[in-house]
Amino acid sequence: MQTRPLFDSDLDGFRDSVRKFFEKEAVPFHAQWEKDGQVSKELWRKAGEMGFLCPTAPEEYGGVGADFRYSAVVMEEASALGLSGVGFSLHSDIVMPYILRHGTEAQKQTYIPKLISGELIGAIAMTEPGAGSDLQGVKTTAIKKGDSYILNGSKTFITNGQLCDLVIVVAKTDPKEGAKGTSLFIVEAGTKGFEKGQNLEKVGMKAQDTSEMFFQDVEIPAENLLGEAEGRGFIQLMQELPQERLLVGLTAMTACEAALQWTIDYTKERKAFGKPIMAFQNTRFKLAELKADIFAGRCFTDRCLELHLDNKLDVPTAAMLKQWTTDLQCKVMDECVQLHGGYGYMWEYPIARAWADARVQRIYAGTNEIMKEIVARAL
Ligand SMILES: Cc1cc2nc3c(=O)[nH]c(=O)nc-3n(C[C@H](O)[C@H](O)[C@H](O)COP(=O)(O)OP(=O)(O)OC[C@H]3O[C@@H](n4cnc5c(N)ncnc54)[C@H](O)[C@@H]3O)c2cc1C
């Protein structure tokens, strides 16, 4: 791995314990979790005990108030080991920050300590069967009735969708309005009328649960509106997007680095025409090109991380990063599969899984076409 000035030696110990935790508690079970379509709840609870969930949560809510590099370390280590089933980053770095930054004091006190411990697993439900990129088109409604809201609608493709105990749901409090009529709600699993649908069968990330959700006349207390006022949902969503897209970029580059190393090792071992595959000029040139691409990608990602630590990562820059790094990730995985030959297409080889896992990175957290729209609008 190249030197990363942002990550000083203070973080080495933390990285080491995260790596050891995943090697012991996740690597041996991941193949079974792929068959199960989800990881165990036990893994979440143990990660909570170790302080690996929500590392940035402040001390007043039971956290350690670490900076975002610690979150990056947890995700990077999962990504480096190919643990695509581990949905911690969505929980720790998307769901928890929504509550921390936009929730009422009562919501923070109620939910954040349990997200830190792993007692509660979080999800966020924006996408619907008829509305993905165009979120203003969501049809789910939350209509005020006395001291409650009545929620109706359905969601799909929701990460942590089977395991989750609480979901932040995007709904229209004023269906006649677009963005201005949108609000976010905290909905607890087990609330009458809230059903988790099937665990969707995906091309990759097979150990991560991704689900449909159905809401039929779900009565939720008015205090579960995220924040104090209706109609702020879009503003809240927009404020959290740079961090979400930075997360994707960070995992993309770590996955690329891991894939390159597996491929270097493999091509040194594997022989054809009496010599290692690595001896062919095509192999060496391909690997040299990928090495340079990944080096550049890592500089780009860490610069964005640095900006984010200073609260200066803006929406277009984060969009640029998400698009560029995930396009690169798919290119790297494809080249690395090619250099593995037929073995690269076999599920038991990490490179095959990494290739399948990579594809969705260009689709979720805003598709790469939408990312280019965002960048182009700011030109
Ligand atoms: C594994 C997985 C996990 C996910 N996790 C979550 C989650 O936890 N929570 C959640 O809410 N959602 C989640 N999603 C949903 C994801 O965010 C959406 O799939 C994504 O936003 C795209 O929406 P869509 O699938 O409806 O595609 P569409 O919006 O229908 O897009 C289809 C195609 O049209 C293109 N397109 C659309 N609009 C434009 C435009 N204006 N200009 C150019 N091209 C355009 C898109 O780029 C894409 O290529 C997940 C998806 C997957 C696959």
The ligand as an SDF file (V2000), in Angstrom:
LIG
                    3D

 53 58  0  0  0  0  0  0  0  0999 V2000
  -27.2380   -3.5190   -3.8170 C   0  0  0  0  0  0  0  0  0  0  0  0
  -28.0180   -2.2400   -3.7330 C   0  0  0  0  0  0  0  0  0  0  0  0
  -28.1330   -1.6050   -2.5090 C   0  0  0  0  0  0  0  0  0  0  0  0
  -28.8960   -0.4290   -2.4000 C   0  0  0  0  0  0  0  0  0  0  0  0
  -29.0770    0.1420   -1.1580 N   0  0  0  0  0  0  0  0  0  0  0  0
  -29.9830    1.1470   -1.0310 C   0  0  0  0  0  0  0  0  0  0  0  0
  -30.3570    1.6340    0.2790 C   0  0  0  0  0  0  0  0  0  0  0  0
  -29.8350    1.1960    1.3160 O   0  0  0  0  0  0  0  0  0  0  0  0
  -31.3020    2.5870    0.3470 N   0  0  0  0  0  0  0  0  0  0  0  0
  -31.9100    3.1270   -0.7510 C   0  0  0  0  0  0  0  0  0  0  0  0
  -32.7640    3.9790   -0.6140 O   0  0  0  0  0  0  0  0  0  0  0  0
  -31.5800    2.6900   -2.0100 N   0  0  0  0  0  0  0  0  0  0  0  0
  -30.6400    1.7240   -2.1630 C   0  0  0  0  0  0  0  0  0  0  0  0
  -30.3130    1.2440   -3.4210 N   0  0  0  0  0  0  0  0  0  0  0  0
  -30.9740    1.8320   -4.5890 C   0  0  0  0  0  0  0  0  0  0  0  0
  -30.0550    2.6850   -5.4640 C   0  0  0  0  0  0  0  0  0  0  0  0
  -29.7100    3.8660   -4.8010 O   0  0  0  0  0  0  0  0  0  0  0  0
  -30.8000    2.9150   -6.7920 C   0  0  0  0  0  0  0  0  0  0  0  0
  -30.8340    1.6640   -7.4710 O   0  0  0  0  0  0  0  0  0  0  0  0
  -30.1230    3.9730   -7.6380 C   0  0  0  0  0  0  0  0  0  0  0  0
  -30.2860    5.2420   -7.0750 O   0  0  0  0  0  0  0  0  0  0  0  0
  -30.7040    4.0070   -9.0680 C   0  0  0  0  0  0  0  0  0  0  0  0
  -32.0880    4.0700   -9.0730 O   0  0  0  0  0  0  0  0  0  0  0  0
  -32.9240    3.0420   -9.9820 P   0  0  0  0  0  0  0  0  0  0  0  0
  -32.4490    1.6740   -9.6750 O   0  0  0  0  0  0  0  0  0  0  0  0
  -34.3660    3.3350   -9.8110 O   0  0  0  0  0  0  0  0  0  0  0  0
  -32.4810    3.3720  -11.4730 O   0  0  0  0  0  0  0  0  0  0  0  0
  -33.1190    4.4960  -12.4310 P   0  0  0  0  0  0  0  0  0  0  0  0
  -33.2110    5.7830  -11.6940 O   0  0  0  0  0  0  0  0  0  0  0  0
  -34.3500    3.9520  -13.0550 O   0  0  0  0  0  0  0  0  0  0  0  0
  -31.9830    4.6160  -13.5410 O   0  0  0  0  0  0  0  0  0  0  0  0
  -31.8680    3.7250  -14.6410 C   0  0  0  0  0  0  0  0  0  0  0  0
  -30.7700    4.2680  -15.5690 C   0  0  0  0  0  0  0  0  0  0  0  0
  -31.1750    5.5680  -16.0570 O   0  0  0  0  0  0  0  0  0  0  0  0
  -30.1440    6.4880  -15.7860 C   0  0  0  0  0  0  0  0  0  0  0  0
  -30.7130    7.8100  -15.4920 N   0  0  0  0  0  0  0  0  0  0  0  0
  -31.7190    8.1210  -14.6510 C   0  0  0  0  0  0  0  0  0  0  0  0
  -31.9110    9.4510  -14.6280 N   0  0  0  0  0  0  0  0  0  0  0  0
  -30.9850   10.0030  -15.4610 C   0  0  0  0  0  0  0  0  0  0  0  0
  -30.6510   11.3320  -15.8570 C   0  0  0  0  0  0  0  0  0  0  0  0
  -31.2950   12.3790  -15.3640 N   0  0  0  0  0  0  0  0  0  0  0  0
  -29.6410   11.5000  -16.7420 N   0  0  0  0  0  0  0  0  0  0  0  0
  -28.9600   10.4430  -17.2250 C   0  0  0  0  0  0  0  0  0  0  0  0
  -29.2210    9.1610  -16.8870 N   0  0  0  0  0  0  0  0  0  0  0  0
  -30.2150    8.9430  -16.0140 C   0  0  0  0  0  0  0  0  0  0  0  0
  -29.4280    5.9460  -14.5630 C   0  0  0  0  0  0  0  0  0  0  0  0
  -28.1300    6.4910  -14.4420 O   0  0  0  0  0  0  0  0  0  0  0  0
  -29.4250    4.4600  -14.8590 C   0  0  0  0  0  0  0  0  0  0  0  0
  -28.3650    4.1560  -15.7260 O   0  0  0  0  0  0  0  0  0  0  0  0
  -29.5110    0.1270   -3.5520 C   0  0  0  0  0  0  0  0  0  0  0  0
  -29.3550   -0.5110   -4.7930 C   0  0  0  0  0  0  0  0  0  0  0  0
  -28.6490   -1.6760   -4.8930 C   0  0  0  0  0  0  0  0  0  0  0  0
  -28.5560   -2.3490   -6.2260 C   0  0  0  0  0  0  0  0  0  0  0  0
  1  2  1  0
  2  3  1  0
  2 52  2  0
  3  4  2  0
  4  5  1  0
  4 50  1  0
  5  6  2  0
  6  7  1  0
  6 13  1  0
  7  8  2  0
  7  9  1  0
  9 10  1  0
 10 11  2  0
 10 12  1  0
 12 13  2  0
 13 14  1  0
 14 15  1  0
 14 50  1  0
 15 16  1  0
 16 17  1  0
 16 18  1  0
 18 19  1  0
 18 20  1  0
 20 21  1  0
 20 22  1  0
 22 23  1  0
 23 24  1  0
 24 25  2  0
 24 26  1  0
 24 27  1  0
 27 28  1  0
 28 29  2  0
 28 30  1  0
 28 31  1  0
 31 32  1  0
 32 33  1  0
 33 34  1  0
 33 48  1  0
 34 35  1  0
 35 36  1  0
 35 46  1  0
 36 37  1  0
 36 45  1  0
 37 38  2  0
 38 39  1  0
 39 40  1  0
 39 45  2  0
 40 41  1  0
 40 42  2  0
 42 43  1  0
 43 44  2  0
 44 45  1  0
 46 47  1  0
 46 48  1  0
 48 49  1  0
 50 51  2  0
 51 52  1  0
 52 53  1  0
M  END
$$$$
